[in-house]
Amino acid sequence: MMSVLREAYYTAFVVFFRAGSHDWTRPVNLGKGVAAVTLVQSFFVVSLLSWCDIVAGTRIVYPKYILGFVALYFGLYVGNRYLLGTCGSGVTFEHEWDRLPKQKRLFLVITSSVIMVLMMFSFVLSGLFHRTLANVGG
């Protein structure tokens, strides 16, 4: 299971890395791959905080904490950049991508896409619940 999640994470990086990759240099592609993965992760972390707000009836997720969210994004970005770029695990996976069997690539793209859609759905749903059901954030 952990292997599938790790490969789905790397696949998300590869998809964003390769999107429009012919128009950009390799360092730019690395940056946009890491930035996109980090953005999805950030939305998910914010949705988790929002769900905690709903359960606890507090106001942790609030517009006045925008600098905290920016810091969260950059913290995740640095971690992802280190793991995917500096350590080379994402770049290595991108090099090996074309050698993977087509069925495995398709499975990984679908798995990665489903995970990202679920993360974004959690973000949107937590915002709706936060406003309507929990009466938190006004």
C-alpha positions, 0 to 999 in steps of 0.5 A: 500500500505504501509503495502505491502511495509513494508511486502515486506521489511521484506520478503526480510530480511527473504529470506536472513536471511534464505538462508543457515541458517542451516549452520550459527548461528542466529546472523550471519543469522541476519547480512547477512539478514541485509547486503543483504537488505542494499546492495540492498538499497545502489544500489538503492540510488546510482542509484537515485543519478546517475539519478539526475546526468543525469538530472542535467548534473553533476558528483556527482556519481563519483569514487572519492566519493567511501568513501561516498558510503561506508559511505552510506552503513554503515549508511543504515546498522546501520538503518536496523540493528536497525529496523530489529534486535534491535527493533525486527521487522524483527526477529518477522516477521521471527518468524511469517513467517511459520504461514502465509498462503502459498499464502500470503508468495508466494505473498510477495516473488514475490513482494519483488523479483520484487521490488529488481529486479527493484531496481537493474535494475534501478542501471544498467540502470542509469549506462548505461544512465549515460555513453552513453546518458548524456555524464557524467562520462568519 
